[in-house]
Amino acid sequence: MSDSLPLPNGHWPALDPGWVWLCGAGPGDPGLLTLHAVNALRQADVVIYDALVQEDILSWAPQAEHVYAGKRGGKPSAKQRDISLTLVDYARKGKRVLRLKGGDPFVFGRGGEEAQTLVQHGVPIRIIPGISAGIGGLAYAGIPVTHRDVNQSVTFVTGHDQSGNTPSSLNWKAISEGSQVLVIYMGMKHAAQITRSLLEAGRTPDEPCAVVCSATTGDQQVLETTLSQMATDIDASGLEPPAILCVGRSVLMRQVLDWQGMMQGEAPRDVDPLGRGRPAEAS
């Protein structure tokens, strides 16, 4: 992004020295950044970014120091407390600090913890939401998280807790019974345990599921499967995180809404994936 492409006219906030902006970078595609995020990238003295932030996005802040603070399951990474205090340290040095996080900073992104630490240390903050992978990533796979012929509820769940294990506090029976579509972040590693819990809670073995890896990027891959087969198919596929798991009939909509496949000349597989006749006209 160059100065020859100015932001539209309007009041764009200034990232002042000593401030930290916690900003969502979206699920991967740089085009999914908000204008507030672009504005922040142009002003920052230092960008502290996580593992899911694309290099193309960082190139929009050539004037800034780039500091990696990624956390990836099973790999050496900085402790969350140290990351939060690093933000405090840069702010106290009078730097314009941009904390850039994949997706949305407040959706399973530890943004709330970092914001708390900053406030506790008297550092002024601004929150810039981003498109969460659980919505934007599925949309890029042609899967709407809501569809009025499919579901009136959707639940977002994390696949692991602070210990790296499937959260013991989750009531899978209540989740299973209370929501028609489930979107599970960071669940690939524990797919077998998650599917077992859902089947025990009463979900059907043939329920449609999808695994979307590296969503919205050039490396995006989508695995369509069923609940009983999901863990086995993941192992056989060789797919790697980051990934979003989706459980529910909305996955069937990919048969007609795989817009990226259409761009490559593929025809929709089914004009009526839900078996209810053609979609009603919008009202």
C-alpha positions as CSV (number, residue, x, y, z in Angstrom):
1,M,0.0,0.0,0.0
2,S,1.6,3.3,-1.1
3,D,0.9,6.9,-0.4
4,S,-0.5,7.1,-4.0
5,L,-3.5,5.2,-2.8
6,P,-4.9,7.5,0.0
7,L,-7.7,6.5,2.3
8,P,-11.1,7.9,1.4
9,N,-11.9,11.3,2.7
10,G,-13.0,11.3,6.3
11,H,-11.8,11.6,9.9
12,W,-9.2,8.9,10.4
13,P,-7.9,8.6,14.0
14,A,-4.3,9.2,14.9
15,L,-2.2,6.5,16.5
16,D,-0.5,8.7,19.1
17,P,2.8,8.0,20.8
18,G,2.4,5.8,23.8
19,W,-0.8,4.2,22.6
20,V,-1.4,0.6,21.7
21,W,-4.0,-0.4,19.1
22,L,-5.2,-4.0,19.2
23,C,-6.2,-4.8,15.7
24,G,-7.7,-7.7,13.9
25,A,-5.9,-8.5,10.6
26,G,-8.7,-10.8,9.4
27,P,-8.3,-14.5,8.5
28,G,-5.5,-14.1,5.9
29,D,-6.4,-12.4,2.7
30,P,-5.0,-8.8,2.9
31,G,-8.1,-7.5,1.2
32,L,-10.1,-8.4,4.3
33,L,-8.4,-5.8,6.4
34,T,-10.5,-2.9,7.6
35,L,-9.7,0.7,6.6
36,H,-8.9,1.4,10.3
37,A,-6.3,-1.4,10.2
38,V,-4.7,0.1,7.1
39,N,-4.7,3.5,8.7
40,A,-3.0,1.9,11.8
41,L,-0.4,0.1,9.6
42,R,0.6,3.4,8.0
43,Q,1.2,5.2,11.3
44,A,2.8,2.5,13.6
45,D,6.3,2.7,14.8
46,V,6.3,-0.9,15.8
47,V,4.0,-3.8,14.7
48,I,3.8,-6.7,17.0
49,Y,2.2,-9.5,15.0
50,D,1.1,-13.1,15.5
51,A,1.7,-16.3,13.5
52,L,-1.4,-15.9,11.3
53,V,-0.6,-12.5,9.9
54,Q,0.4,-12.6,6.3
55,E,3.7,-11.1,5.1
56,D,1.8,-9.0,2.5
57,I,0.0,-7.3,5.3
58,L,3.3,-6.4,7.1
59,S,4.7,-4.9,3.9
60,W,2.1,-2.1,4.3
61,A,4.1,-0.8,7.3
62,P,7.6,-0.5,5.9
63,Q,8.4,2.4,8.3
64,A,7.7,0.2,11.3
65,E,9.8,-2.2,13.3
66,H,8.2,-5.7,12.9
67,V,8.2,-7.9,16.1
68,Y,7.1,-11.5,15.9
69,A,5.0,-12.7,18.8
70,G,3.3,-15.7,17.4
71,K,1.9,-18.6,19.4
72,R,1.4,-21.9,17.6
73,G,0.3,-25.1,19.3
74,G,3.1,-27.6,19.9
75,K,5.8,-25.1,18.8
76,P,8.2,-23.0,20.9
77,S,6.6,-19.6,21.4
78,A,6.6,-16.6,23.7
79,K,4.5,-16.7,26.9
80,Q,1.4,-14.7,26.9
81,R,2.4,-12.6,29.9
82,D,5.7,-11.7,28.2
83,I,3.9,-10.6,25.0
84,S,1.5,-8.4,27.0
85,L,4.4,-6.8,28.9
86,T,6.3,-6.2,25.7
87,L,3.3,-4.1,24.5
88,V,3.5,-2.1,27.7
89,D,7.3,-1.6,27.3
90,Y,7.0,-0.3,23.8
91,A,4.2,2.1,24.8
92,R,6.2,3.4,27.7
93,K,9.0,4.2,25.3
94,G,6.6,6.5,23.5
95,K,6.2,4.3,20.5
96,R,3.1,4.1,18.3
97,V,2.3,0.4,18.9
98,L,0.1,-1.7,16.7
99,R,-0.7,-5.2,18.0
100,L,-1.8,-7.1,14.9
101,K,-3.7,-10.3,15.5
102,G,-5.1,-12.8,13.0
103,G,-8.9,-12.8,12.7
104,D,-10.5,-10.7,15.4
105,P,-8.5,-9.9,18.6
106,F,-11.4,-10.7,20.9
107,V,-12.4,-14.0,19.3
108,F,-10.2,-16.7,20.8
109,G,-7.3,-14.4,20.2
110,R,-6.2,-13.4,23.7
111,G,-6.9,-9.8,22.9
112,G,-8.9,-9.4,26.0
113,E,-6.0,-10.5,28.2
114,E,-3.6,-8.2,26.5
115,A,-6.0,-5.3,26.7
116,Q,-6.5,-5.9,30.4
117,T,-2.7,-5.9,31.0
118,L,-2.4,-2.6,29.1
119,V,-5.2,-0.9,31.0
120,Q,-3.8,-2.2,34.3
121,H,-0.5,-0.5,33.5
122,G,-2.1,2.8,32.4
123,V,-1.5,2.4,28.7
124,P,-4.3,3.9,26.5
125,I,-5.7,1.5,24.0
126,R,-8.0,1.3,20.9
127,I,-9.7,-1.9,19.7
128,I,-10.0,-2.5,16.0
129,P,-12.2,-5.5,15.3
130,G,-11.4,-7.9,12.4
131,I,-13.2,-10.5,10.4
132,S,-13.0,-13.7,12.3
133,A,-11.9,-16.9,10.6
134,G,-15.0,-18.7,11.8
135,I,-17.1,-16.4,9.6
136,G,-14.8,-15.1,6.9
137,G,-12.9,-18.4,6.5
138,L,-16.0,-20.4,6.1
139,A,-17.4,-17.9,3.6
140,Y,-14.4,-18.3,1.4
141,A,-15.1,-22.0,1.5
142,G,-18.7,-21.3,0.4
143,I,-20.2,-22.2,3.8
144,P,-22.6,-19.7,5.3
145,V,-22.6,-19.9,9.1
146,T,-26.3,-19.1,9.0
147,H,-29.0,-19.9,6.4
148,R,-32.6,-19.6,7.2
149,D,-33.5,-23.0,5.7
150,V,-30.8,-24.6,7.9
151,N,-30.1,-23.0,11.2
152,Q,-31.2,-20.2,13.5
153,S,-28.3,-20.7,15.8
154,V,-24.5,-21.0,15.6
155,T,-22.0,-21.6,18.4
156,F,-18.3,-20.8,18.3
157,V,-16.1,-23.1,20.3
158,T,-12.4,-23.3,21.0
159,G,-10.8,-26.7,20.4
160,H,-8.2,-26.3,23.2
161,D,-7.7,-24.4,26.4
162,Q,-4.6,-22.8,28.0
163,S,-3.1,-26.2,28.7
164,G,-3.4,-27.2,25.0
165,N,-6.1,-29.8,25.8
166,T,-9.8,-29.9,24.8
167,P,-11.5,-27.6,27.3
168,S,-12.8,-29.6,30.2
169,S,-15.3,-26.9,31.1
170,L,-17.3,-27.3,27.9
171,N,-20.7,-29.0,28.2
172,W,-20.7,-30.8,24.9
173,K,-24.2,-32.2,25.5
174,A,-25.6,-28.7,26.0
175,I,-23.6,-27.3,23.1
176,S,-24.8,-30.2,20.8
177,E,-28.4,-29.8,21.8
178,G,-28.5,-26.0,21.8
179,S,-26.9,-25.2,18.4
180,Q,-27.6,-26.4,14.9
181,V,-24.2,-25.4,13.6
182,L,-20.9,-25.5,15.4
183,V,-17.8,-23.7,14.4
184,I,-14.7,-25.0,16.2
185,Y,-11.4,-23.0,16.3
186,M,-8.1,-24.7,16.8
187,G,-9.7,-28.1,17.0
188,M,-7.8,-30.1,14.4
189,K,-5.3,-31.7,16.9
190,H,-8.2,-32.9,19.1
191,A,-10.7,-33.8,16.3
192,A,-11.0,-37.4,17.5
193,Q,-11.9,-36.3,21.0
194,I,-14.2,-33.6,19.8
195,T,-16.1,-35.8,17.4
196,R,-16.4,-38.5,20.1
197,S,-17.9,-36.0,22.5
198,L,-20.4,-34.8,20.0
199,L,-21.5,-38.3,19.0
200,E,-21.9,-39.2,22.7
201,A,-24.0,-36.0,23.1
202,G,-26.4,-37.1,20.4
203,R,-25.1,-35.6,17.1
204,T,-25.6,-38.0,14.2
205,P,-22.7,-39.9,12.6
206,D,-23.5,-38.7,9.1
207,E,-23.8,-35.1,9.9
208,P,-22.0,-32.9,7.3
209,C,-18.7,-31.5,8.4
210,A,-15.9,-29.4,6.8
211,V,-12.3,-28.6,7.7
212,V,-11.0,-25.4,6.2
213,C,-7.2,-25.0,6.4
214,S,-5.3,-21.8,5.8
215,A,-8.6,-20.1,5.1
216,T,-8.8,-17.2,2.7
217,T,-5.1,-17.6,1.7
218,G,-3.6,-19.0,-1.5
219,D,-2.9,-22.2,0.4
220,Q,-6.6,-22.7,1.4
221,Q,-7.7,-26.3,1.4
222,V,-11.2,-27.7,2.2
223,L,-12.0,-31.2,3.4
224,E,-15.7,-32.2,3.3
225,T,-16.6,-35.2,5.4
226,T,-19.0,-36.4,8.1
227,L,-18.8,-36.3,11.9
228,S,-18.0,-39.9,12.3
229,Q,-15.3,-39.8,9.7
230,M,-13.8,-36.4,10.3
231,A,-10.9,-37.4,12.5
232,T,-9.9,-40.3,10.3
233,D,-10.2,-38.2,7.1
234,I,-8.1,-35.4,8.7
235,D,-5.3,-38.0,9.4
236,A,-5.5,-39.4,5.9
237,S,-5.5,-36.0,4.2
238,G,-2.2,-34.8,5.7
239,L,-3.8,-31.4,6.2
240,E,-2.1,-29.1,8.8
241,P,-3.4,-26.2,11.0
242,P,-4.5,-23.5,11.2
243,A,-7.9,-24.8,10.5
244,I,-11.6,-24.2,11.3
245,L,-14.0,-27.1,11.8
246,C,-17.6,-26.7,10.9
247,V,-20.3,-29.2,12.0
248,G,-23.8,-28.9,10.7
249,R,-26.0,-28.9,7.6
250,S,-24.8,-25.5,6.4
251,V,-21.8,-27.4,5.1
252,L,-24.0,-28.7,2.4
253,M,-24.4,-25.2,1.0
254,R,-20.8,-25.5,-0.3
255,Q,-22.3,-27.7,-3.0
256,V,-23.8,-24.6,-4.7
257,L,-21.9,-21.7,-3.0
258,D,-18.3,-22.8,-3.7
259,W,-17.6,-19.5,-5.4
260,Q,-13.8,-20.0,-5.6
261,G,-14.5,-23.2,-7.5
262,M,-16.8,-21.4,-9.9
263,M,-14.0,-18.9,-10.6
264,Q,-12.0,-21.8,-11.8
265,G,-14.7,-23.0,-14.1
266,E,-16.3,-25.7,-11.8
267,A,-20.0,-26.2,-12.0
268,P,-22.2,-26.3,-8.8
269,R,-22.6,-29.9,-7.8
270,D,-26.3,-29.7,-6.7
271,V,-29.0,-27.1,-7.2
272,D,-30.8,-28.3,-4.1
273,P,-28.3,-29.5,-1.4
274,L,-30.9,-29.3,1.3
275,G,-33.6,-31.3,-0.4
276,R,-36.3,-28.6,0.1
277,G,-36.8,-27.4,-3.4
278,R,-35.3,-24.3,-4.9
279,P,-34.5,-21.4,-2.5
280,A,-37.4,-19.0,-1.9
281,E,-37.2,-15.5,-3.3
282,A,-35.9,-13.0,-0.9
283,S,-38.6,-11.2,1.0
